[in-house]
């Protein structure tokens, strides 16, 4: 058993707070260091990705940590993708076939505040805001943290120091600069901007509320997630350069023409979109690969600090929360920090690599494939095969989003087998009536072993 005592975590976002709660419950005296101001004093940063998608993995982690009830009031259920096609037609694609297979939209600010309140008031976690990690001294076993309010530098023990400071992790950068961690930051040539759709005049939603709205346009797309106040947070994903691109949209008239032409129905609902477009910085999209995730038991990377992914599968936060559970389990299973950090990476890295790959694949699906007739047939067939063979065939999307008991890596491997099968079954088919379900059944029995647990039809 690891000796209980003081423990320092860098980063007081959702992942850092959840990790602090879990480790404080184990008897550690946790202190969180956060470079930003206390979010409980005001709204989050404008222009940042301010909406998150909570799915089964994240919900499970919140339940295990005993904080689900503290965040539930801020969640808005989304039952499917609501597609706004270029010709003006609309289509709702359910995420799954079971009533409970929904995703929840939640404000990043609201979630962070709720977790902070639980961590500090219920569990006694100490939080030092406006304290920025500036350097790591592995030889001396200490981290340097700048107190931004008092203009002083603190020496913080690395015994260990846990870094949950996000995709731009200062801790990861310090380790990389010293050659202690190999890091690859694979950026996309696309970025994003946050826009907003305000509530309707009567205070209700201007769009169907219980859905994730998507305007797929091939090489770019707009999405919108609902908030509890009747508004939507919209995000434009677009190439950084070329035509069209963020670089090309450099004047108000060009921005207005692009948005009004490509997304006319959404444009009418976004009165401030041109001003927001110009005011908000273009966000970076990319995947972070780090190895190892720790250094000699003295410092460990958790969540996005170790493996940031693109947001197109709605799994970034869910993956980080799952990290927190696995980290907590590793601490409980090992007797030294070096062993616990090593176990954590051994279990989580294959799964982190798997969801990183699937998230990249999902970008093309969301912006292009969702309006392809063959894709729609494959989707309908997937749900029908799950209905007929619930123990063996679960759509990959459902495995990722609605089955926390199925590791990402298993979902990726089984999903590849299922994708090839769907290709074969739909090669000469236009509707479900054209599918040879007897052949499908034989192939499923041959290729896919039964899944553990209860996947009975409903």
C-alpha positions, 0 to 999 in steps of 0.5 A, spaced: 500 500 500 502 506 498 503 511 504 498 516 505 500 523 505 500 530 501 499 529 494 500 535 489 496 535 482 497 541 477 490 543 473 484 544 476 479 542 470 474 537 470 479 531 470 484 534 475 478 535 480 475 528 479 482 525 480 483 529 487 476 527 489 478 520 488 485 520 491 482 524 497 477 519 499 483 514 499 486 518 504 491 523 501 492 530 502 491 533 495 492 540 493 490 542 486 494 548 483 491 552 477 494 557 473 487 560 472 482 564 476 477 561 481 471 559 476 466 560 481 467 568 481 465 568 474 463 565 467 469 561 463 473 564 458 470 566 452 471 563 445 474 556 448 470 550 447 465 551 453 460 545 451 462 538 453 459 531 451 458 526 457 456 519 455 456 513 459 464 512 460 464 519 464 457 518 467 460 512 470 466 515 473 462 520 476 457 515 479 463 511 482 466 518 485 459 519 488 458 526 484 453 524 479 447 528 483 451 534 483 452 535 476 446 532 473 442 538 473 446 541 468 445 536 463 441 536 457 440 529 453 441 529 446 438 523 443 441 523 436 444 527 431 439 532 427 442 533 420 441 540 416 442 538 409 445 543 404 438 542 400 434 544 407 432 537 408 432 535 416 433 528 419 434 525 426 439 519 426 438 516 433 444 514 437 442 507 439 436 503 439 435 503 447 431 509 450 437 510 455 442 510 449 443 518 449 449 523 450 448 529 455 451 536 453 453 540 459 457 547 460 464 546 461 464 552 466 458 549 470 461 542 470 468 545 473 464 549 478 460 543 481 466 538 481 470 544 485 465 545 490 465 537 491 472 537 492 473 543 496 467 543 501 465 535 501 472 532 501 477 538 503 481 538 497 485 545 497 486 549 491 491 554 489 488 558 484 493 563 479 499 558 481 502 556 474 507 551 473 513 554 470 519 548 471 520 541 473 527 539 477 527 532 477 534 531 480 532 535 486 525 532 486 521 539 486 517 543 481 517 550 481 510 554 481 509 561 480 504 565 485 501 570 480 498 574 485 503 575 490 509 575 485 513 569 488 515 562 486 514 556 490 517 549 491 513 544 490 515 537 492 514 531 486 512 525 490 509 525 486 506 531 482 500 529 478 499 533 471 492 534 469 493 540 466 490 539 459 492 538 452 497 544 452 500 541 459 506 545 462 508 539 465 509 535 459 513 540 456 518 541 461 519 533 461 519 533 453 524 539 454 529 535 458 528 529 454 525 525 459 518 524 455 517 523 447 512 527 445 508 528 438 503 533 437 499 531 431 495 537 429 490 537 424 490 542 418 483 544 421 481 549 427 474 551 430 471 557 432 465 558 438 459 561 436 452 561 439 445 561 438 441 564 443 434 562 446 428 564 442 424 570 444 419 566 449 425 563 452 425 556 449 429 553 444 430 555 437 432 548 435 430 541 437 433 541 444 434 534 445 439 533 439 446 534 437 445 539 431 450 538 425 450 541 418 455 537 414 458 540 408 464 535 406 470 538 408 467 543 414 461 543 418 457 546 423 455 543 430 450 546 435 449 543 443 444 545 447 444 548 454 439 548 460 438 556 458 435 555 451 441 557 448 446 552 443 453 553 443 455 552 436 462 550 433 464 551 426 470 546 424 474 549 418 480 548 414 485 553 417 488 555 410 485 554 403 478 556 400 474 556 404 478 557 410 479 561 416 485 564 413 480 566 407 475 569 412 478 575 414 473 580 413 466 581 416 463 581 409 466 575 407 464 571 414 457 574 413 457 571 406 460 564 408 455 563 414 449 565 410 450 561 404 453 555 407 448 555 413 442 559 412 437 556 417 443 557 423 445 564 420 438 566 421 439 564 429 445 567 430 445 575 430 452 576 433 455 570 429 460 575 425 462 579 431 463 572 435 467 570 429 472 576 429 473 576 436 474 569 438 481 566 437 481 560 432 482 553 436 487 548 435 485 541 433 490 535 434 492 529 437 498 528 443 502 522 443 506 522 449 511 516 452 512 514 457 507 518 461 511 518 468 518 519 470 521 514 475 514 515 480 516 522 481 511 525 476 505 522 472 501 525 466 493 524 466 488 525 461 489 530 456 496 531 458 498 524 456 493 523 450 489 529 448 485 527 442 480 531 437 473 532 439 469 528 434 467 522 438 465 526 444 470 522 448 475 527 450 472 528 457 469 521 458 476 518 456 479 523 462 474 521 467 476 514 465 483 515 466 481 518 473 478 511 475 484 507 472 489 511 476 485 510 482 485 503 481 492 503 480 494 506 486 490 501 490 493 495 487 500 497 487 505 499 493 509 504 490 508 510 486 513 508 480 509 501 480 502 505 480 504 510 474 507 504 470 500 500 471 496 506 469 500 507 463 500 499 461 492 499 462 490 506 459 495 507 453 492 502 448 485 504 450 488 512 449 491 510 442 485 507 440 480 512 441 485 517 438 484 514 432 477 513 432 476 520 434 479 522 427 475 517 423 469 520 426 471 527 423 470 525 416 463 521 418 460 527 421 462 532 416 461 528 410 458 520 411 452 522 415 448 524 409 451 518 404 445 513 403 450 507 403 452 510 410 445 511 412 443 503 410 449 501 414 447 505 420 440 502 420 443 495 418 448 495 424 442 497 429 438 491 426 443 486 427 444 488 434 437 487 435 438 480 432 444 478 435 445 483 442 450 479 445 455 479 439 454 485 434 454 492 438 455 498 433 462 501 434 459 507 436 455 504 441 460 500 444 464 507 445 459 511 447 454 507 451 458 501 454 463 503 459 465 496 460 468 495 453 475 498 453 476 502 447 481 498 444 476 492 444 471 497 441 476 498 435 478 491 434 471 488 434 469 495 430 473 493 424 471 486 423 464 489 423 465 494 418 468 489 413 462 485 414 457 491 413 461 492 407 460 485 404 452 485 406 451 492 403 455 491 397 449 490 392 443 492 397 439 499 397 434 497 403 434 493 409 430 488 405 436 487 400 440 484 406 441 476 407 440 476 414 441 468 414 448 470 411 449 475 416 447 471 422 452 465 420 458 470 419 456 474 426 457 467 429 463 465 426 467 472 427 464 475 433 465 472 440 459 473 445 460 479 449 460 479 457 455 482 461 448 483 459 446 485 452 439 482 452 434 485 447 430 491 449 
